[in-house]
Amino acid sequence: MAKLKDYIPRLAENSLKRKLNSSGCVVVSGPKFCGKSTLCEEFAKSTTSLKTTNAIELANADPYSALKGENPHLIDEWQKAPEIWNIIKDDLDKDYQFGKYILTGSTTPVDPSKIQNSAAGRITSLKLKPFSLLESNESTGVISLLGLFDKNYQFTSIYNQHNPVSLTDIAHIICRGGWPIAVKAKKESSIDVTTNYYDGLFTIEDENDEFVEFLKNKNIELLKLILKSFARNISTEAKNTSMIKDILASGERSKLDDDTFLSYKKTLEDLFIIYDMPAWNLNLRTSVSVRSAPTHHFVDTSIATAALGITPSDLLGDLNSFGFFFEDMAVRDLSIYADSFGGELKHYRDSNDLEVDAILKLNNGEYGAIEIKIASEKNIKDGIDSLTKFEKKMKSNDLKSPAFKMILTSHGSACKIDDIYIVPISMLGV
């Protein structure tokens, strides 16, 4: 099926294929340079690209012109002519066909009011992230995440000497990220590729750049300060007020109000740079309440390390901080794997500070409980304690126990301690 010689297969292919077979149009969104166009071109038979002034002006003046071509027809960066949404919806009302259109976008529409119709049942969405370790061929995938839900899953221990991916390798992968252009680069220059990507992220040199409408009224230095605060609070539930104090404490701003902070946060979300992973809320029959605060994550951890100027050596020199960045990358991979089979990822924390880093929930109500740790004897023991306490709490409240309990580690051996799986991220797959 591949049209490009160096095309790297994506787990999202199955999701895109499934959505094209069940809806008239699929909107594929995600950050710049994560491979949206490349993925969609594998499925499209014709393309309209809105990347030049003339193409954008034509699409805004005559949105119907952007729809011309053999189906599936791809409209790349559709949000630059948002009326296309309404035109496609009306077209599908008149002549509904499965897999008729594919839309891609690196931002949400600047003016959502131009999207007049929800198009429920006609247009569906797919969010694409950079490569997971499985997709970049840095995980063997010998341990199936979905397979762990099966009580009869055949798990085989794999010892450290058979895992070539070291903690040093993981530090490099975190700073390099899963960007296709960085993954394809030589290792010695791959982090520089990502750094260049970050340096140009908020630089507008072309009026047709998809970020221009979002950034033209923004103070770029303030946007970077807020991004750095999210990077310092990566994989945490830090409150907005705490991050505002963090920014003011830096001395680079004398004042910053809540509304401004929220406006800039929304811009970073609209550009698919940061997002919040929601809490898993339960009605526990106990005096202990479950917290509803989300955890802050990046679409790719390398943006956070680049924002803070963190190198692989910095991570290795501060294992406590390394743990937060590793958790963020692990959440990226888990979410990519979960998306491939329709799973949903959340986190759990209660008022007694009992925490589970990731809850992977299936549509049938089954779920897995996952702790994410830098591999060490102490960290694994702490993870086992947390998962054991969590399961006891579920049982004491007559709630369903997890289908599996797993500690996702940075490196080392894959094994099973009692009923808890210990799995290095470089062995995890779908």
N, C-alpha and C positions, 0 to 999 in steps of 0.2 A: 504493500500500500504506500510505502514511503516514496516521496517525490524528490527529496533532497538526499544526496549521497551521505552527508554527515548527520542526517536526522537522528536524534536520540529519542527512542520510544518513551511515551509518557503514560503513567497510570490513568491520567484523565481521559485517555483515548476511549476507554470503555464507557466512562460516564458520558462523554460527548456523543458517542454512538447511540447509547441508550436514550439520551434526551432527544436526539434528532429523529429517532424512531417513534417518539411518543409526543412530540410537540411540533408546532409549525416553525418556530424560531428559537434559537438558543443564543443567549447573550453570554459571551465568555469575557470575564473581567479579571483584572489582576494588575500588579505593578508593571512599570516600564521594564522591558527587556527580560521578562520571565518566560517568553516563548509563545505568547498567545497567537500571534499571526502565523508562526511556523507550524504550530499544532493545527490550527484551523485550515490552513492551506492544504493539509493532508486530506481533508474531507471535502473541501470546496471544489466546485467545477468551474466557478467564475468568481471574479473579485472586483469590488470597487474600493479603492484605497483613498481615504480622505487625509492625505498627507501633504498636499500642495494647496496654495491659496486658491487657485482656479478650481480645483476639485471640491474644496469646501464651499466656495461661493456658489458653484453650480448646484451642489446638494442642498444648500439652504434655499436657493431660488426655486429649484425644481426637485424636491425630494424623490419624486417618482423615478427620476433618471438614475438614482443610486441603486434602484432595485433591478435594473436590467441585467440579464445574464442567466446562464444555465444554472439550475438548482442542484445541490445546495449553493446558494449565492452568498458570498462573504462580503460584508461591509466592514472594512477595517477602520477603527477609531470613529465609530458611528456617532459618538456623543458630540462631535463637532457640528453635527446637523441634527439636533435632537428631535426635530419634527419627523424624522425617519421612523421613530418608534410608532407614532400614531398612523403613519402611512402603512407600515407593515401590518399593524393591527387591523386596519380597515381592509387591506388586501387579503388577509387571512379570513376575515369575515365573509368576503365575496368568493374566495377560491382557496379553501383550506386544504393544504397538503402537508404531510409530515416532512420534516427536514427541509423546508423550503429556504430558510435564511439562517445565516450565522452572523452575529454581530460581535465585534471585539472592542474593548475600551480599556484604557489605562487610568481613567478617572470616571467618577460618576458625572452625570450631566450637570453643567454649571447651574442651569435653571430648570429644576425638576418640574416647575409649573407647566413647561412645554410638553411634558408627558401627560397627556390628558386622560389616558385610559390605562387601567391596570393590566389589560390583556391577559387576565387569568385564563389558563387553559390553552392559550395560544403561544405565549412567549415564556420560556423558562430560563433560568440562569445557571451558570457554572463559574465558580471562582477558581482561578489557576494561581498556583504559587510556584516559586522556583523549584528546581530539582530536589527531591529527597535523596538520601544516600543510596537507596535502592536504584533510583533512576540514573544517578551519576556513576553507578557501578562501583560504589564504595561500601555497599552492604551486600553480603552474599544472599540475603533473603531466605536462609535455610530454615528460619523459625517463622511460622505463619502467624500473624496477629489474629486474623480471623479464625485460624485453626485452633487457637487457644480456647475459643468458646466451646469447642467440642470435647466432651469428657473423655472420649476415646482417642484424643490426639496423641500421636506417637512422638514424644519428645525425647531427644537424645542429647546427652551432655556433650559439650565441645570444650575442650580445655584450652587454657591461655596460649599454649605454644602453637595452637592451630588457628589463632586469630591474629593475623598480621597487622591489624589496625591498632595503633598504640594511642596513648593519651596525647602524645605530641601530634600525631596525625589528626586527631579530633580537634585540637586547638587550631591547627591550620585550616581545617575544613570549615570551622565556625567563622573564622575571619575572612575566608575566601567566599563563603556562601554557596548557594545553589544556582547562581545565575548561569545560564547556558554559555555565555561568552567567557566566563571565568572558568567554568568546568572544562571547557575545551582548550584553554590556554595551558602553556607549560607550567608546571608546578612552581618554579622559581619566580614566575611573573604573574601568577594567577591572583594573588592578593592585591597587587598593583592594579590589575584590571578592575577589581571591585572598588578599590579606592578611587580610581578615576571615575567610575560610575557614580559613586557617592558625591564626589567633588562637583560633578556636572548636574546633579539631581535638581538643584534649585537655581541653575543658571539658564536664563532664557536667551538664546541666541537667534532663534527662529520664531517669527510670530505665529507659525503654525504648530509650534510645540504644544502638545496636549495639556501641559501644565500652565500655560501662559495665563489663562482666564482665572485660575485659582490663585496665582501668585502676584498678579499685577497690583493688587491692593493690599498686599501683605508686606510686613517688615521681615525680610529674609533672615536677618540676624536674630530676631525674636523667634522666628519659626525654628531656626537651628537650636536656639537655647531650649525651647520646649521639647524638641526632638531629643536633645542630650539628656534632659531630665527624665524622659521616658526610658532612655537607654540606661541611666543609672538606677532606674526602678524596674528594670526588666524582670519579668516572671514574678512580680509582687502584686499586692492589692493596694498599693499606695494611693491615697486619696488625692484628689485634685489640689486641695488646700496644702497638702504636704509638698507637692511638686512646685506649687507657686512659691512656697517658702524656700524651697531648694534653689529656685531660680534667683530669687531676691538675695539670698545668702551669697550667691556667686559674686555679687557686686556689679554685675553687668547691666542690671536693671534697677531703677529706684522704685518703680511701682508696676504692678500687674494685677488687674482685676479679674474676677471669675469669668465674666462674659468674654473678655479678650482671650483668656486661656482656652475656654471651651470652643471659641471660634477657630483658633489655630489648631486645636486638637482635631476638630472636625475636618479641617483641611488635610491634615496628615492621614486621617482615615479615608477621606474621599480620594486621596492619591494612592490608596492601598499600600501604605507604609507601615502603619500600626493598626492594631485591632485589640479588642478586649475579648478574652475567653470567659463566657458566662459561668456563674456558679451553678452547681447541681443542687436544687432545692428539694427538700423532703419534708413531709409532715411527720416529724418524729414525735412520738408520745413521751416526751421528756422535757425537763426544764431547760435543757441545753438547746439553744437555738442555732440554726444553720445560717452562716453568713451569706449574704447575697452579693457581696462585692466581687466584681470580675478581676481576673489577673491580666496584666498588661503584657502584650506580646508584639513582636515584629513579624512582618510577612517573611523576612529573612534576617537572621541574627547578625549577619555581616553589616547591615546598615547601622545597627547599634554599635558594633565595635569600631566601624569606620568613623562614626560621629564622635566617639570618645577617643579616637586615636589609639585603640587597644590592639596590640600585636599578639601573636601566639605566645611569645615569651612572657608577655604581661599576664596572660591567662595562667600559664604554668607556674608563675611566681605568686599567684594568689588563688589558691584552689577554692576558697570560699566564694569569691566572685565568679570564678570559672563555673561553679555549680549553677548559678543563675543563668548564665549565657548558654550553658549546655542544656538546661531545662527548656529554654526558648527554642533551640534548634530541635530538640526532641519533640516538642509540641508541634513544630512545623511538620516533621516527618509523620508523627502519629495522625495529624489532621489530614495529610495527603493520603495516607493509607486508609483512614476511616472513610474519607470521601469516596474512595474507589469502590467501597461496598455498601455505601449508604449509612455509615455510622455517624455518630455525633459525639463531639469531644467537649467535656466540661471539667470543672474542678470542684473539689469539696473542701470546706473548712467550717468548723463549728466554733462556738464561743469558748470552748475549752482548748482551742488551738489544735485540735486533732485535724490533720490535713491529709488529703490525698491529691497528688499533683494533677492527675488526669483520670477522669471517669469516661470510659468509652462505652457508649450506649448504642444498642441495636434497635431497630424498629419493633422487634418482638418483645422488648422490655428487658432482655438479657443485657448485662453490663459487666465490664471488667474494671478492676481497680488497679491503677498504675502509679508507682512511685518512680521518680527520675533522680538518679544519683551518679555523681562521680564515683567510680568503682574504688572502694576501700572497705576493709573489714568493718570499720565503725559505721560507715554510711549504709552498708548493706544491712547491718544489724538494726540501725535506726529505721530503715525502710520496712524491714520485717515487723518491727514493733508497731509501726503506724498502721500497716495493712491488717495486722492481727487485731488491733484495737478497733479499727474501722469495722471489720467483719463482726466482731462481738457486739458493737453498737447496733448494727443492722439487725442482728438476731434478737437482741433484747427489745427491739421495737417492732418485732414481727414483720420485718421487711425482707425482701429478697436478698439473699447473699450474692456477692459477685460470682460470676461464672468462672472467673480466674483472677488471681492476684499476681502481679508482675512487678519486678524492679528492673527498670530499663537503665542500663549502665553505660558508661562511656567506653569501656574497653574490658578486656579480660575474658573470663570463661563464661560459657552458658551452662547453667546447671539448675537443679531444683532443690530447694531447701524446704523440707516438709512439703507443703502444698503450694509453695510460692516459687514462681519461675524467676530466675535471674538471667536476663538477656542483654547482651551488648547491642548497642544500636547498629553496629556493623554486621549483625547477623539477622536483624529483624526485617521482615518483608510482609507482603499481603497474605 
